Amino acid sequence: MKIALNSKLILVIQFCCILILLFNDATIFDNALALFFSVLGAAVGLWALIHNDFYNFNITRNQKEHGQLIKDGPYKYSRHPMHLALLLIMLGVTISVHEMFDYFIYILLFVVLYYKALKEEHQWNLRSSEYKEYQEKTKMFVPFVF
């Protein structure tokens, strides 16, 4: 399956944001709140990876040909638990730095992940009639909130 240039560009922006946030002078271990968010994010990400089948996992917004909709485990509470995990980890990193530039990069990362999620959901709605019901029952990122 051919990946659109748009998907590649979004992925490059996503990884650039992550690298910028990771390569700073602060450490999450110096700030309890930063450590909390990063550990929580790592736990959510690990739970999602364990719960998801390898053939179903994809870092681009393009779905795999035989990918299946998962609605249990972390996906029962968040339609995009891997995005949530990344946002939580990077929030911890951003809090530890506490610089305006890093908050800007974090917001850019959020926008990129939100855009990817919207595109993924559009593809799911075209492919699966049950996805709309799943969207109505499960929040996009933060369980019970957003």
N, C-alpha and C positions, 0 to 999 in steps of 0.2 A: 504494500500500500504506500502510495506516494504521500510524503508529508509536505503540506503547504509551507511556503516561505514564511507566512504569517506565524505558523506554529513554531518554526525554528527561531524566528526573531523574538517571540514571546519567551521562549525557553532561554535564549541568550540573556535577555533582560533579567529574567528571574535569577539565573545563576550569577550574573554580575551584582545584583542587589545583595545576594547572600554572601558573596565574596567580600564586597565592600564592608558589610556589617561584621563579618568574622575577623577581618584583618584590621583590628584597632587595638589600642593599648589596654583596654579594660578587660576584666575577666568576670564571668558570671559568679565566680566563687567569692567575690568581695561584696556581693549584694544579695541578701536573702530573697528578696522579691524576684530578682533576675534569675537566681538559681531555681526558684520555685517554678516560674514559667517555662524555663528551659527543660527542666526534668519532666514536668507535666507534658510538654510537647513531645519529648523523646518517648515517653510512655504511650501516648496516643499513637504516635507514628509506629512504634513497635507493635502495638495491638493491631493496627490496621494492616501492617505487613504480614503478621502471623495469620490474620484472618483472611487475607486476600490470596487467591491463587496466583502463582507466578505468571501464568499465561494471561491473566486478567490485568496485571499491573502495567502501566505505561506512563512515562513522565511527560510525554507530549499530550496535547489536548485531543489528539486523534485516538479514536477507539480501536482496539484490536478487533480483527475480523470475527473471532469467536469469543469475544469478551461477554461476560454475563453480569447482569445487575445483581449486586449484593445488597441485601436489606437487613442483615442482622449483624451482631457484633457491634463494632464502632459505627458501622453504617446505619444502624438503627437510630442513632442519635445525631449523626452528622452525615450529610450526603457527600462531603469531601473531607474525611478525617485526615488524609495525608496533607492537604492544604492547611487544615487547622493545626496539625502538628508542626509544620514548618513555620506558620505564623506565631505559634506559641514559643518555639525555640528562638526565633529571631526577635521576638518581643523581649525575651530575657536578655539577649545580647544587646539590644538597643537600650534597654533600661540601664544595663551595666555601664554603658558608655555615657549616656545622658548628654549627648550633643545634638544640637538642632539638625545638623546635616544628617546624622544617623536616623533621626525621626523622619526626615524627608525620604530617605532611602527606604525605610520601613513602610511608609505610606505607599511609595511606588511599588514595593513588593506586594502589598495588599491589593493594589489596583490590578497588577498583573495576574495574581492568583484568582481574583474575582472574575476578571475577564476570561481566564482559562476555564473557570467553573461554569460560567454562562455558556461558553461555546460547547463544553462537554455536555451540558444539560440540553442544549439545542439538539445535539446529535442523538442523545438518548431519547428525546421526545419524538424525533423522526423515526427512530428504530423500535421503540417499545411503547405500547399503549399503557402499560402499568407504571411508567415513570411519572406521569402526571399525578397519580394517586400518591406515589412515594414522595413527590415534592410537597404535596399538601400535608403529609404527616410528619415529615422530617425536615429540620432546619438545614440551611445550606452549610454553615460552618459551626457556629456555637450552639450546642444543644439547648433547646427551649427558648432561644433568644434571637439568633440571626442565622 
